[in-house]
Amino acid sequence: MPKAKYTPAKRQRRKKVLKKAKGYFLGRSKLYKKARETVRRAMVYAYRDRKVIKREMRALWVIRINAACRQCGITYSKFINGLKKLKIELDRKILSDMAINDQPAFTKLVEEVSKSK
């Protein structure tokens, strides 16, 4: 009796990989071996970049807060230090949003920090 090469489980595994490789260039989307390598690498990048995007967003928020602070005549570090001393617990995401969308409230916050020195 001949050896069964393509069992249902193996076929499903292959189909799953090829489905993830849809849209890749040339053989990377058609040939199982190439697709498997490419999909594995893509998954590694996806995992890594889920962490990187958090880093990049925090850096963007800091840049925005710093720009808004400097318009009000204070540095970012003094502003954040002042917020901690006043026990105002607003995270950088909210502060960044305030700096962009609610300028008067952000200015008032900066004034509070400046007074507390």
RAFEN-V597868 format. One record per pair of residues at least 4 apart in sequence whose C-alpha atoms are under 7 Angstrom apart, sorted by the first residue. I is the first residue (numbers start at 1). J is the second residue. D is the distance in Angstrom with one decimal. If there is no record, write none. Layout:
# RAFEN-V597868
i: {I & I}
j: {J & J}
d: {D & D}
This chain:
# RAFEN-V597868
i: {6 & 6 & 7 & 8 & 9 & 10 & 11 & 12 & 13 & 14 & 14 & 15 & 16 & 17 & 17 & 17 & 18 & 18 & 18 & 18 & 18 & 20 & 21 & 21 & 21 & 21 & 22 & 23 & 24 & 24 & 25 & 27 & 27 & 28 & 28 & 28 & 29 & 30 & 31 & 32 & 33 & 34 & 35 & 36 & 37 & 38 & 39 & 40 & 41 & 42 & 43 & 44 & 45 & 46 & 48 & 49 & 50 & 51 & 52 & 53 & 54 & 55 & 56 & 57 & 58 & 59 & 60 & 61 & 61 & 61 & 61 & 62 & 62 & 63 & 64 & 64 & 65 & 65 & 65 & 65 & 65 & 66 & 66 & 66 & 67 & 68 & 68 & 69 & 69 & 69 & 69 & 70 & 70 & 72 & 74 & 74 & 75 & 76 & 77 & 78 & 79 & 79 & 79 & 80 & 81 & 82 & 82 & 83 & 83 & 83 & 84 & 90 & 90 & 91 & 92 & 93 & 94 & 95 & 96 & 97 & 98 & 98 & 98 & 99 & 99 & 102 & 103 & 104 & 105 & 106 & 107 & 108 & 109 & 110 & 111 & 112}
j: {10 & 11 & 11 & 12 & 13 & 14 & 15 & 16 & 17 & 18 & 32 & 19 & 20 & 21 & 35 & 36 & 22 & 29 & 30 & 32 & 35 & 39 & 28 & 29 & 35 & 39 & 29 & 29 & 28 & 29 & 29 & 31 & 34 & 34 & 35 & 38 & 35 & 35 & 35 & 36 & 37 & 38 & 39 & 40 & 41 & 42 & 43 & 44 & 45 & 46 & 47 & 48 & 49 & 50 & 52 & 53 & 54 & 55 & 56 & 57 & 58 & 59 & 60 & 61 & 62 & 63 & 64 & 65 & 92 & 93 & 96 & 66 & 92 & 67 & 68 & 96 & 69 & 76 & 95 & 96 & 99 & 70 & 75 & 76 & 71 & 72 & 99 & 73 & 74 & 75 & 76 & 74 & 75 & 107 & 78 & 79 & 79 & 80 & 81 & 82 & 83 & 110 & 113 & 84 & 85 & 86 & 113 & 87 & 88 & 113 & 88 & 94 & 95 & 95 & 96 & 97 & 98 & 99 & 100 & 101 & 102 & 103 & 106 & 103 & 106 & 106 & 107 & 108 & 109 & 110 & 111 & 112 & 113 & 114 & 115 & 116}
d: {6.0 & 6.2 & 6.3 & 6.1 & 6.2 & 6.3 & 6.1 & 6.0 & 6.4 & 6.1 & 6.7 & 5.9 & 6.4 & 6.3 & 6.8 & 6.1 & 6.3 & 6.3 & 6.9 & 6.7 & 6.3 & 6.7 & 6.9 & 5.0 & 5.8 & 6.1 & 5.4 & 6.3 & 5.6 & 4.9 & 6.3 & 5.2 & 6.6 & 5.0 & 4.5 & 6.7 & 5.6 & 6.9 & 5.9 & 5.9 & 6.5 & 6.2 & 5.9 & 6.1 & 6.3 & 6.1 & 6.1 & 6.4 & 6.3 & 6.1 & 6.1 & 6.2 & 5.9 & 6.2 & 6.5 & 5.9 & 6.9 & 6.8 & 6.2 & 6.0 & 6.3 & 6.3 & 6.2 & 6.2 & 6.3 & 6.3 & 6.3 & 6.1 & 6.0 & 6.0 & 5.2 & 6.0 & 6.8 & 6.2 & 6.3 & 5.8 & 6.0 & 6.9 & 6.6 & 5.3 & 6.3 & 6.1 & 6.6 & 4.8 & 6.5 & 6.6 & 5.9 & 6.3 & 5.3 & 5.9 & 6.1 & 5.2 & 5.7 & 6.7 & 6.8 & 6.7 & 6.2 & 6.2 & 6.0 & 5.9 & 6.2 & 6.9 & 6.5 & 6.3 & 6.3 & 6.2 & 5.1 & 6.0 & 5.2 & 6.4 & 6.1 & 6.4 & 6.6 & 6.3 & 5.9 & 6.3 & 6.1 & 6.1 & 6.4 & 5.9 & 4.7 & 6.4 & 5.8 & 5.4 & 5.7 & 6.4 & 6.1 & 6.2 & 6.2 & 6.3 & 6.2 & 6.3 & 6.4 & 6.1 & 6.1 & 6.4}
